[in-house]
Amino acid sequence: MLQEHCRHARFVWNLCVEQQSWWTPRRGPVPGFAEQCRQLTEARAVFGWLAAGSVTVQQQALRDFGQAMANFFAGTHRRPTWRKAGRHENFRIIAVKPADVRRLSRKVGAVKVPKVGWVRFAWSRAVPEARSYRVTRDRAGRWHIAFAAVPTPIGAPGTGATVGVDRGVAVSAALSSGQLLSCPVPSKPERVRVARLQRRLAKAQRGSKRRARLKTAIGRMKARQADRRKDWLEKTSTDLARRFDRVAFEDLKVAAMTASAKGSADTPGTNVRQKAGLNRSILQHAWGGLLKRTMHKAPDRVVLVPAPFTSQRCSACGHVAAENRESQSVFVCRACTYADNADVNSAKNIDTAAGHAVVLRGEGTRITGPKNREPQLISSVP
């Protein structure tokens, strides 16, 4: 029945995507949530398999799509696209009462799901007083439940300590204090096994049990890799929020940096395989995730500085030259002969730039502005 809820939510979402793509300005305004609920009631009266599901699950799929479109028009997210079976398996329940969640033992709890009843789950942390929760099934076949609640930010230590963070592909995060942090990436045996399973999957017949087993095996390996990456993200972001009053990052457009370079049939791209490898490395080292989680845990204490010349500028004398960086890991200033790890030197420049801007302009979140203008601080909400 949980899978049935996922199918119904995905079906309603895809209908909304189709309806949105079909609508044009000459047809009038796009149906709102109230009109879509009325249409959903008519559909449930016609199709018995849809009426057998939970109306709460199906209406929340409408709510989720409406929020996704609002985020798209606000410019913060991409346009909502089709959801695929086996990849997008989730649904949301609202109007959760305190009596709908029970604690059975120290490690086991139970939650009441419409049309299903009481479902046991692993009590991994304290359940907040949430009014909604989302049930998700990942590609490895594991079920997860997440209660919607605003987490409490981590308080600043109050020591005045600051740090600059330089993100890279050889070293995931280099701190201006000299610490080098590495996100766990897939090992060579894991990459070989995934490639072998993917070759076997390409030869398997669609709809066969063998193909389903191969997809599950690949999903389990990918899930283990994602779990290790998420564990590193949470621990690293928590450590940064607890140790430093201000954390400075480069203002990198990760989504644009990881865009495909294959081009089109008329204008094919160049160095496509090299660019694909770079994109894979950036995503495996979780550049965007580290910044996002740090902003969640330390709001108003994260500063974004412009990225140009941070890797070529000497943190000791300020001399800028491309020859200063002799290799990926070696930095030697041509003016003052200062030598350091190249990533650590960049992190020191990031910390220095953030400190100067804060002193000149006051506390802020983002340092932006053209190269030929004085940087400005613009507050932003993560």
C-alpha positions in Angstrom: 0.0 0.0 0.0 2.9 2.4 0.6 4.0 1.7 -3.0 0.5 2.4 -4.1 0.6 5.8 -2.4 3.8 6.5 -4.2 2.3 5.5 -7.6 -0.8 7.7 -7.0 1.3 10.7 -6.0 3.5 10.3 -9.0 0.5 9.9 -11.3 -1.1 13.1 -10.0 2.3 15.0 -10.3 2.8 13.9 -13.9 -0.8 14.9 -14.8 0.1 18.4 -13.4 3.2 18.5 -15.5 1.2 17.6 -18.6 -1.5 20.1 -17.8 1.1 22.8 -17.3 2.9 22.1 -20.6 -0.4 22.1 -22.5 -1.6 25.4 -21.1 -0.9 28.6 -23.0 -1.7 32.3 -22.3 -4.5 32.3 -24.9 -6.3 29.6 -22.9 -6.5 31.7 -19.8 -5.0 31.3 -16.4 -3.6 28.0 -15.3 -5.9 26.0 -13.0 -5.1 26.7 -9.3 -5.1 24.3 -6.4 -8.8 24.6 -5.8 -9.7 23.9 -9.4 -7.2 21.0 -9.6 -8.8 19.5 -6.4 -12.2 19.7 -8.1 -10.7 17.9 -11.2 -9.2 15.3 -8.9 -12.6 14.7 -7.3 -14.1 14.1 -10.8 -11.2 11.7 -11.7 -11.7 9.7 -8.4 -15.4 9.4 -9.3 -14.5 7.9 -12.7 -11.5 5.7 -11.8 -11.9 3.2 -9.0 -8.2 2.5 -8.7 -7.6 6.2 -8.0 -10.5 6.4 -5.5 -9.0 3.4 -3.6 -6.0 5.5 -2.6 -5.8 8.3 -0.1 -7.1 11.7 -1.1 -4.7 13.3 1.3 -1.7 11.8 -0.6 -3.1 12.9 -4.0 -4.0 16.4 -2.8 -0.5 16.9 -1.3 1.0 15.9 -4.7 -1.0 18.9 -6.1 0.4 21.1 -3.3 4.0 19.9 -4.0 3.6 20.7 -7.7 2.2 24.2 -6.9 5.2 24.9 -4.6 7.6 23.6 -7.3 6.1 26.0 -9.9 6.3 28.9 -7.4 10.0 28.1 -6.9 10.5 28.0 -10.6 8.9 31.4 -11.2 10.9 32.8 -8.3 14.1 31.7 -10.1 15.4 29.4 -7.3 14.7 26.0 -8.9 14.3 24.5 -12.3 10.9 23.8 -14.0 9.2 20.6 -12.6 9.6 17.6 -14.8 8.2 14.1 -15.1 8.6 11.7 -12.2 9.8 8.2 -13.0 8.9 4.9 -11.3 11.7 3.4 -9.3 13.4 6.8 -8.9 10.8 9.1 -7.5 9.0 7.1 -4.9 7.6 9.3 -2.1 4.4 10.9 -0.7 3.6 13.4 2.0 1.0 13.3 4.8 -0.2 16.5 6.5 -2.4 17.3 9.6 -0.3 14.9 11.8 -1.6 14.8 15.3 0.6 13.9 18.4 -1.4 10.7 18.8 -0.4 9.6 15.2 3.2 9.0 16.4 4.0 6.5 19.1 7.3 5.3 20.6 7.2 1.6 21.2 10.7 1.1 22.6 14.0 2.9 22.8 14.8 2.2 19.1 11.4 1.5 17.6 8.4 3.9 16.9 5.2 3.7 14.9 3.4 6.2 12.7 -0.2 6.1 11.5 -0.4 6.2 7.6 -3.8 6.7 5.9 -5.2 3.5 4.3 -2.3 1.5 5.8 -2.6 1.8 9.6 0.3 1.8 12.0 3.8 1.4 10.5 6.9 0.7 12.6 10.1 2.7 12.0 13.5 2.9 13.5 13.6 5.7 16.1 17.0 7.2 15.1 16.5 10.6 16.8 13.9 12.6 18.7 10.8 13.1 16.7 9.8 16.8 16.6 6.3 18.2 17.0 5.8 18.2 13.2 2.5 18.7 11.3 3.6 16.7 8.3 5.9 13.9 7.3 7.2 12.4 4.0 7.7 8.7 3.3 10.4 7.9 0.7 11.6 4.7 -0.9 15.2 5.0 -2.3 16.7 3.2 -5.2 18.1 0.5 -2.9 14.6 -0.4 -1.7 14.9 1.2 1.7 12.0 3.1 3.2 12.6 6.4 5.1 10.3 8.7 7.0 11.2 12.4 7.6 9.1 14.7 9.9 9.0 18.3 8.7 10.5 20.6 11.3 12.7 23.7 11.3 16.0 22.6 13.0 17.5 24.7 15.6 20.7 26.5 14.3 24.0 25.9 16.0 25.1 28.7 18.2 28.3 30.6 17.4 31.2 29.8 19.7 31.8 33.6 20.4 35.6 33.3 20.1 35.9 35.5 17.1 37.5 32.7 15.1 37.0 32.8 11.3 37.9 30.4 8.5 38.0 30.3 4.8 37.0 27.2 2.9 38.4 26.3 -0.6 36.6 23.5 -2.4 38.4 21.3 -4.9 38.5 17.9 -6.6 41.8 16.7 -5.2 41.0 18.0 -1.7 37.3 18.3 -0.9 37.7 21.2 1.5 40.9 23.1 2.5 40.6 25.4 5.5 42.6 28.5 6.1 43.8 26.9 9.3 45.8 24.4 7.3 43.4 21.5 7.7 42.7 19.4 4.6 39.3 17.5 4.5 38.5 14.8 2.0 35.0 13.5 1.2 34.9 9.7 0.8 34.6 8.9 -2.9 33.9 5.5 -4.5 36.9 3.2 -4.4 38.3 1.6 -7.6 36.7 -1.8 -6.8 33.4 -0.1 -6.4 33.7 1.8 -9.7 34.7 -1.4 -11.5 31.7 -3.3 -10.0 29.2 -0.6 -10.9 30.5 -0.4 -14.4 30.2 -4.2 -14.7 26.7 -4.2 -13.4 25.7 -1.3 -15.7 27.0 -3.3 -18.7 24.9 -6.3 -17.7 21.9 -4.0 -17.2 22.2 -2.6 -20.7 21.9 -6.2 -22.1 19.0 -7.3 -19.8 15.6 -7.4 -21.3 13.3 -4.6 -20.2 10.7 -5.8 -17.7 12.5 -8.9 -16.7 13.3 -10.0 -13.2 17.0 -10.1 -14.0 16.9 -6.4 -15.0 15.1 -5.6 -11.7 17.7 -7.4 -9.7 20.5 -5.6 -11.5 18.9 -2.2 -10.9 18.5 -3.0 -7.2 22.2 -4.0 -6.9 23.3 -0.8 -8.6 21.0 1.2 -6.4 22.4 -0.4 -3.2 26.0 0.5 -4.2 24.9 4.1 -5.1 23.1 4.4 -1.8 26.1 3.3 0.2 28.2 5.9 -1.6 25.5 8.6 -1.0 25.3 7.6 2.7 29.1 8.0 3.2 29.0 11.4 1.4 26.0 12.6 3.5 27.7 11.5 6.7 30.8 13.4 5.9 28.7 16.5 4.9 26.8 16.5 8.2 29.9 16.0 10.4 32.0 18.6 8.5 29.3 21.3 8.4 28.5 20.8 12.1 32.2 21.1 13.0 32.5 24.3 11.0 29.4 25.8 12.6 30.6 24.9 16.1 34.3 26.1 15.8 34.0 29.4 13.9 32.0 32.6 14.2 32.3 33.3 10.5 32.8 30.8 7.6 33.7 32.1 4.2 33.2 30.2 0.9 33.9 31.0 -2.7 30.7 32.1 -4.6 30.8 29.3 -7.1 27.9 28.5 -9.5 28.0 24.7 -9.0 25.0 24.0 -11.2 26.5 25.9 -14.1 30.0 24.4 -13.5 28.5 20.8 -13.7 26.4 21.4 -16.9 26.9 19.0 -19.7 29.3 20.0 -22.5 28.0 17.6 -25.2 26.2 20.4 -27.0 23.7 19.5 -29.8 23.8 17.7 -33.1 24.3 20.9 -35.0 26.9 22.3 -32.6 28.6 19.4 -30.8 30.7 20.1 -27.8 34.5 19.5 -27.3 36.3 17.6 -24.6 33.0 16.1 -23.6 34.5 13.1 -21.8 37.0 15.2 -19.9 34.2 17.6 -18.9 32.0 14.7 -17.8 34.8 13.4 -15.6 35.2 16.9 -14.0 31.5 17.2 -13.4 31.5 13.7 -11.7 34.4 14.7 -9.4 32.7 18.0 -8.4 29.5 16.2 -7.5 31.3 13.4 -5.7 33.1 16.0 -3.5 29.7 17.6 -2.6 30.6 21.3 -3.2 27.0 22.5 -3.1 26.0 20.3 -0.3 28.7 21.5 2.1 27.8 25.1 1.5 24.0 24.5 1.9 24.3 22.5 5.1 26.7 25.0 6.6 24.2 27.8 5.8 21.4 25.8 7.4 23.4 25.3 10.6 25.1 28.7 10.8 22.6 31.2 9.3 23.9 34.8 8.9 27.4 33.5 9.7 28.3 32.3 6.1 30.0 34.7 3.7 30.3 34.2 0.0 33.3 35.9 -1.7 34.1 36.3 -5.4 36.1 33.4 -6.8 38.4 35.1 -9.3 42.2 35.1 -8.5 41.8 33.4 -5.1 44.1 30.6 -6.3 46.7 33.0 -7.9 47.0 35.6 -5.2 49.7 35.3 -2.5 48.1 35.3 0.9 51.3 36.9 2.4 52.0 39.8 0.1 49.0 40.0 -2.2 50.9 39.5 -5.5 48.7 38.0 -8.2 50.3 35.9 -11.0 49.3 32.7 -12.8 52.9 31.5 -12.3 52.5 31.5 -8.5 50.7 28.2 -8.6 53.3 25.8 -9.8 51.0 22.7 -9.7 47.7 21.5 -8.3 49.1 21.4 -4.7 52.2 23.7 -4.7 52.0 27.5 -4.4 55.2 29.6 -4.5 55.0 33.4 -4.7 57.2 34.9 -7.4 57.5 38.2 -5.5 58.2 37.2 -1.8 58.9 33.4 -2.3 56.2 32.5 0.2 55.4 28.8 -0.2 52.3 26.9 1.0 49.8 24.3 -0.1 47.9 25.8 -3.0 44.5 25.0 -1.6 45.3 26.3 1.9 46.7 29.5 0.3 43.4 30.0 -1.6 41.4 29.4 1.7 43.5 32.1 3.4 42.7 34.5 0.6 39.0 33.7 0.9 39.1 34.3 4.7 41.0 37.6 4.2 38.6 38.9 1.5 35.6 38.1 3.7 37.2 39.9 6.7 38.0 43.0 4.7 34.5 43.3 3.2 32.8 42.8 6.6 35.0 45.5 8.2 34.2 47.9 5.4 30.5 47.2 4.9 29.2 45.6 8.1 27.9 42.1 8.6 26.4 40.4 5.6 26.0 37.2 3.7 27.2 37.6 0.1 29.9 39.7 -1.4 29.1 40.6 -5.0 29.9 43.2 -7.6 31.7 43.6 -10.9 35.5 43.3 -10.9 36.0 47.0 -11.6 33.7 48.1 -8.7 34.0 48.0 -5.0 32.3 44.8 -3.6 29.0 45.1 -1.9 27.3 43.0 0.8 23.8 41.8 0.0 21.9 39.8 2.7 20.4 36.6 1.5 18.3 33.9 3.1 19.6 30.3 2.6 
